[in-house]
Amino acid sequence: MDPEVGANRTSVTEFILVGLVETEQLQSVVFVVFLFAYLVTVGGNLSILAAILVEPKLHTPMYFFLGNLSVLDVGCITVTVPSMLARLLSHKRTVPYRACLTQLFFFHLLAGMDCFLLTVMAYDRFLAICRPLTYNTHMSQNVQRILVAVSWALGFTNALNHTIALTTLNFCGPNIVNNFYCDLPQLFQLSCSSTQLNELLLFVAAAFMAVAPLVLITVSYAQVAAAVLQIRSVEGRNKAFSTCGSHLTVVCLFYGTGIFNYMCLGSEESSDKDKGVGVFNTVINPMLNPLIYSLRNPDVQDALWRVFVGRKSLT
């Protein structure tokens, strides 16, 4: 490389986030819609968490993991939406370089944790249905805490690796991010240096944090389905499928949008589509999860009734 070229490079100190829309009238609509979605998401997930804490019937491993998932959903939407709302209010689209990296770190921390937690929840259902006699032994409180702690550690490692790798890239020219939050695909497009190693890291991380958990979830539920079909009671089969169906719906939403978001790296044409996928990842999915888990679950519904009305749940 020519040393003069390296010496003349300028570092980008801030990025400009385009956001979802550019017209001022539509920005007002987006602000109201996303503020409402944020309040509903935080309220719904905290309600699920409160129901799990106050209802003794929900003090089981499955709901312990569901409570952790609710915390992740609140964190995921909080990492992206409040800052977007603040920019809409101030009409200021710039975000400092360090703030962009910080947002990216926490987003990938929570998303990585989500991957492993969904896998843990599938493993919990496998043990409960296929290994009921040894369930309490294999899913003790210590085991539950260890599984959650390992999930956090793996998510932290993944996010830290991506953030450190991103700091090695040189941003010397364009600084317009065609999205409403900072993420890897859009930042790769702005790099003046090669992103091959970063994309390779993302590919390896995807194999470890997305493909491997998805395979484990699929294998777990294949065995669960085989076990449930052997249950003679129709009521028993329906209850088992209802419990597992909620989790499978969340898995399909999470992995479906996640895979679509990262399979077109470096494609400028996909940027507008990425915005829609980003809305699903950061807003729609966290907002739907409380509804999915409570819609066909009478235990959660009774616990929520107790939280809001102040009476004991019906038995």
C-alpha positions in Angstrom: 0.0 0.0 0.0 1.2 3.5 -0.8 2.2 5.2 2.5 0.8 8.5 1.3 -2.6 7.0 0.8 -2.6 5.6 4.4 -1.4 9.0 5.7 -4.2 10.9 3.9 -7.0 8.7 5.3 -9.5 10.4 7.5 -11.5 8.7 10.2 -15.2 8.9 10.4 -16.2 10.2 13.8 -20.0 9.8 13.4 -22.5 8.0 11.2 -25.8 9.3 9.7 -28.7 6.9 10.2 -31.2 7.4 7.4 -34.0 5.9 9.4 -37.2 4.3 8.1 -38.7 7.3 6.3 -37.5 10.7 5.2 -40.6 12.9 4.9 -41.4 14.9 8.0 -45.1 14.0 8.0 -44.3 10.2 7.9 -41.7 10.7 10.6 -44.5 11.9 13.0 -46.5 8.7 12.1 -43.5 6.5 12.6 -42.8 8.2 16.0 -46.3 7.5 17.3 -46.4 3.9 16.0 -43.0 3.0 17.4 -43.6 4.7 20.7 -46.8 2.7 21.1 -45.1 -0.5 20.1 -42.3 0.2 22.6 -44.7 0.8 25.4 -46.8 -2.3 24.5 -43.7 -4.5 24.2 -42.1 -3.4 27.5 -45.5 -3.5 29.3 -46.3 -7.0 27.9 -43.0 -8.6 28.7 -42.8 -7.0 32.2 -46.3 -8.3 32.8 -45.2 -11.8 31.9 -42.2 -11.5 34.2 -44.4 -10.2 37.0 -46.9 -13.1 36.5 -44.1 -15.6 36.7 -42.8 -14.1 39.9 -46.1 -13.9 41.8 -47.7 -17.1 40.7 -46.3 -20.2 42.5 -47.6 -22.5 39.7 -45.2 -20.8 37.3 -42.1 -21.5 39.4 -41.0 -24.2 37.0 -38.0 -24.4 34.6 -40.0 -23.6 31.6 -41.3 -20.3 33.0 -37.9 -19.5 34.5 -36.5 -19.5 30.9 -39.6 -17.7 29.6 -38.9 -14.9 32.2 -35.4 -14.6 30.9 -36.7 -14.4 27.4 -39.0 -11.5 28.5 -36.0 -9.7 29.9 -34.1 -10.2 26.5 -37.1 -8.9 24.6 -37.2 -5.7 26.7 -33.5 -5.3 26.2 -33.6 -5.9 22.5 -36.2 -3.2 21.8 -34.6 -0.8 24.3 -31.3 -1.0 22.5 -32.8 0.3 19.2 -36.1 2.1 19.5 -35.6 4.8 22.2 -32.6 6.2 20.3 -34.5 6.2 17.1 -37.4 8.0 18.8 -34.9 10.6 20.2 -33.5 11.2 16.7 -37.1 11.7 15.3 -37.8 14.3 18.0 -34.6 16.2 17.6 -34.4 15.8 13.8 -30.8 14.9 14.3 -29.7 11.7 12.4 -26.1 11.6 13.4 -24.8 9.0 15.9 -21.2 9.1 17.2 -18.9 6.2 16.1 -18.5 4.9 19.7 -22.3 5.0 20.3 -22.8 3.1 17.1 -20.4 0.4 18.2 -22.0 0.3 21.7 -25.5 -0.2 20.1 -24.1 -3.0 17.9 -22.4 -4.7 20.8 -25.6 -4.9 22.9 -27.8 -5.8 20.0 -25.6 -8.8 19.2 -25.2 -9.7 22.9 -29.0 -10.0 23.3 -29.5 -11.7 19.9 -26.8 -14.2 20.6 -28.3 -14.9 24.1 -31.7 -15.3 22.4 -30.2 -18.1 20.1 -29.0 -20.1 23.0 -31.9 -19.5 25.3 -34.4 -20.8 22.7 -32.2 -23.9 22.4 -32.3 -24.3 26.2 -36.1 -24.0 26.1 -36.3 -26.7 23.5 -34.0 -29.0 25.6 -36.3 -28.3 28.6 -39.4 -29.5 26.7 -37.5 -32.5 25.4 -36.6 -33.5 29.0 -40.1 -32.8 30.3 -41.9 -34.9 27.7 -39.3 -37.5 26.7 -37.5 -38.0 30.0 -40.2 -37.2 32.7 -38.8 -39.5 35.4 -35.4 -37.8 35.4 -36.6 -34.3 34.6 -36.2 -32.8 38.1 -32.7 -34.2 38.3 -31.5 -33.0 34.9 -33.3 -29.6 35.2 -32.6 -28.6 38.8 -32.3 -25.0 39.8 -28.5 -25.1 39.6 -28.7 -26.5 36.1 -31.1 -23.8 35.1 -28.8 -21.1 36.4 -25.8 -22.7 34.7 -27.6 -22.9 31.3 -28.6 -19.2 31.5 -25.2 -18.1 32.6 -23.5 -20.1 29.7 -26.0 -18.5 27.3 -25.0 -15.0 28.5 -21.3 -15.9 28.3 -21.6 -17.2 24.8 -23.6 -14.2 23.7 -21.1 -11.8 25.3 -18.2 -13.5 23.5 -19.9 -13.3 20.2 -20.8 -9.6 20.5 -17.3 -8.7 21.8 -15.7 -10.5 18.9 -17.8 -8.7 16.3 -17.3 -5.3 17.9 -13.5 -5.7 18.2 -13.3 -7.0 14.6 -15.3 -3.9 13.4 -12.8 -1.6 15.1 -10.1 -2.9 12.7 -12.0 -1.6 9.7 -11.2 1.8 8.2 -14.1 4.2 7.7 -12.7 7.0 5.6 -15.5 8.2 3.3 -19.3 7.6 3.2 -20.9 7.6 6.6 -24.6 7.2 5.7 -26.1 4.1 7.2 -29.3 3.0 5.4 -31.1 1.7 8.5 -32.5 3.0 11.8 -29.9 1.3 13.9 -26.2 0.2 13.6 -25.7 -3.3 12.4 -22.9 -5.2 10.6 -24.3 -5.5 7.0 -24.7 -1.8 6.6 -21.4 -0.9 8.2 -19.6 -3.4 6.0 -20.8 -1.4 3.0 -19.2 1.8 4.3 -15.7 0.3 5.0 -12.8 1.5 3.0 -10.8 -1.6 3.9 -11.5 -5.2 3.1 -14.3 -6.8 5.1 -13.4 -10.4 4.1 -12.2 -11.4 7.6 -15.2 -9.8 9.2 -17.6 -11.6 6.9 -15.8 -14.8 7.6 -16.1 -14.2 11.3 -19.8 -13.5 10.9 -20.2 -16.7 8.8 -18.4 -18.8 11.5 -20.5 -17.2 14.2 -23.7 -17.9 12.3 -22.8 -21.5 12.0 -22.1 -21.7 15.8 -24.8 -19.5 17.1 -27.6 -20.0 14.5 -27.2 -23.3 12.6 -26.1 -25.5 15.4 -28.8 -24.3 17.8 -31.4 -24.6 15.1 -30.3 -28.2 14.4 -30.5 -29.0 18.2 -34.0 -27.4 18.4 -35.1 -29.5 15.4 -33.8 -32.7 16.8 -35.3 -32.0 20.2 -38.8 -31.3 18.8 -38.6 -34.3 16.4 -38.2 -36.5 19.4 -40.9 -34.5 21.3 -43.4 -35.0 18.4 -42.7 -38.7 18.3 -43.3 -39.0 22.1 -46.4 -36.9 22.0 -48.0 -38.9 19.2 -47.7 -42.0 21.5 -49.8 -40.3 24.2 -53.3 -42.0 24.1 -55.1 -39.1 25.7 -56.3 -36.5 23.2 -56.3 -33.9 25.9 -52.7 -34.8 26.8 -51.6 -34.5 23.2 -53.3 -31.2 22.8 -51.7 -29.8 25.9 -48.2 -30.9 24.9 -48.6 -29.6 21.4 -50.0 -26.3 22.7 -47.0 -25.8 25.0 -44.5 -26.7 22.3 -46.3 -24.8 19.5 -45.9 -21.5 21.2 -42.1 -22.0 21.4 -41.9 -23.2 17.8 -43.7 -20.1 16.6 -41.2 -17.9 18.4 -38.3 -19.9 17.0 -39.6 -19.6 13.4 -40.1 -15.9 13.7 -36.7 -15.3 15.3 -34.6 -17.5 13.0 -36.6 -16.7 9.8 -36.0 -12.9 10.1 -32.5 -13.4 11.4 -31.3 -15.6 8.5 -32.9 -13.3 5.9 -31.1 -10.3 7.5 -27.6 -11.7 7.2 -27.7 -13.8 4.1 -27.2 -10.8 1.6 -24.1 -9.1 3.0 -22.7 -6.3 0.9 -25.9 -6.0 -1.3 -27.0 -2.3 -1.5 -30.3 -3.3 -3.1 -31.2 -5.3 0.0 -30.9 -2.3 2.3 -34.6 -1.2 2.2 -35.6 -4.9 2.8 -33.2 -5.0 5.7 -35.1 -2.2 7.3 -38.3 -4.2 7.3 -36.5 -7.3 8.6 -34.9 -5.1 11.3 -38.3 -3.9 12.4 -39.4 -7.6 12.8 -36.2 -8.4 14.7 -36.2 -5.5 17.1 -39.9 -4.6 17.4 -42.4 -7.1 16.1 -40.9 -10.2 17.5 -40.4 -8.9 21.1 -44.0 -7.5 21.0 -45.5 -10.7 19.8 -43.7 -13.1 22.2 -45.9 -12.2 25.3 -49.0 -12.7 23.2 -47.8 -16.0 21.8 -46.9 -17.5 25.1 -50.1 -16.3 26.9 -52.8 -16.7 24.2 -53.3 -20.5 24.7 -51.8 -20.8 28.2 -54.5 -20.7 31.0 -51.8 -20.7 33.7 -50.2 -17.6 32.4 -53.6 -16.0 31.8 -54.7 -16.7 35.4 -51.4 -15.3 36.7 -51.8 -12.1 34.6 -55.3 -11.7 36.0 -53.8 -11.9 39.5 -51.2 -9.3 38.6 -53.7 -6.8 37.2 -56.8 -7.5 39.3 -55.1 -8.4 42.6 -56.9 -11.6 43.1 -55.7 -15.1 43.3 -55.8 -17.0 40.1 -58.6 -19.5 39.7 -57.8 -23.2 40.2 
